[in-house]
Amino acid sequence: MKKFLNILCFSFLILSLHANGITLTDHSKIKELSSFRIMGTIDLRTEKDYLSEVKYKTINHEGGMKVTVLEVLKDDIQNNKTGKWLYVLLTSPMWVESGEWIEKYQKFLIFLPDDISIFDFEE
């Protein structure tokens, strides 16, 4: 029985180490200085202009895109999806679809669709 309890405790410890903080599906809680991780494919614009060209496109990988929100700009509809325009600071480096390595501390304009969950949310 003691061996079973030790295995159970060890399993619980491993699971808690791999747990990701708060998962958020309600984007209305996003505000300036919120930080989180986005999984999925997101268009990155280097200019703070909704009509500017997409410079990079993220790839969906286990690390995701880690950002801090500098500005919450507006709610909008893009490609038949509702969401928010955010001006963000990349807080962790990452690979993008083109194969380029993007260093942290770069600023991007992104459209975050409402149907994308965000992870490790901190206000």
N, C-alpha and C positions, 0 to 999 in steps of 0.2 A: 504494500500500500504506500509506503514511504517513497519508493522508487516512482510509482505512478504520480504522486503529488509533486515530486521534483521535476518530472517530465512536463507535467501540466503547467507548473510555474515557469519553467524555462520557455515553453511554447508561448505563454502569455507575454513574457518579456520580449521575445523575438517579434511577436505581432505588434506590440506597442511601439517598438523601435521603428517599425516600418509604417506606422500610421501617419497619414498626412493630416496636418492641422485641420482647420475649418474648411469645409467644402461649401461654396456659396452658389446658389442658383438664382437668388434674388439680387439682381445687379443694382437695385435702387439703394443698396447700402454702400456702394462704392462712392468714395469721396476723395478729395485731395489728400495725399500722403497715405492712402490705402496701399497695401502691397499684397501681391498674390502671384500665383503661377497659373499660366494659361496653357492648356493642352489643346492641340489641334492646329489647324492651318490658319494663320492670320496674316493679312497684308500689312506691310510696314512702309509707311511713307516718311521720308526724311524731312519733308517740308510740312509746315503746319497749315496745310491747305487741303480741304476735302477733295478737290479736283486734281491734285498733283498726282504724278505717276507713282505707281507702286514700285519701290526700289528693291525690296526683298519680300520673300514669302517664307514664313516659318514652316518647319516640318514637324509633324506630330511624332515626338519621341518622348521617352520616359521622363526626361528632365523638364520638358516644357519650357515656356518663356517666363522668366521671373522679372516682374516689373514693380515699380512704385509709380502711382498716379501723380502727375504734376498738375493736370487740369482735367476736370470733367467738362466736356464742351457742349454736347447736345445729344438728344435722342433723335434717331433717324431710321430710315429704312434703306437697306442696301441689298441688292440681289434678292428681293422679296423677303428679307429677314429684318425684324425690328432689332434695335440695339442702341449702343451708345458710342459716340466718338470720344476717345480718350487721348490725351497727350501724356505719354509715359516715359519713364527713364528705365532702361534695361539695367537690371541689377545683377545679372549673371551672364557670362558669355554663352554663345550658342552657335550652332550650325544653322544655315538657312538652305532653302531648296536648291539654290545655285551651286552649293558646295562651299560657299564662302564662310569664314569664321568671323562672327560679329563680336567685337569686344564689348564688355559691360560699360555702363555710363554713357551710352548713346541715347538720344531722345528720338522718339517715333510717334507719329500720329497713327492710331489704330482704330478700327471699327470692331467693337466687341459685340457679336450677336447675342441676344437674350438667351438663346438655347444652348450656349456653351457654358458649362460649369467652370468655376474657377476654384483653385485649391490653395491651401495654406494662407487663407485670407486673414489679414491683420488690418485693423482700422488705424 
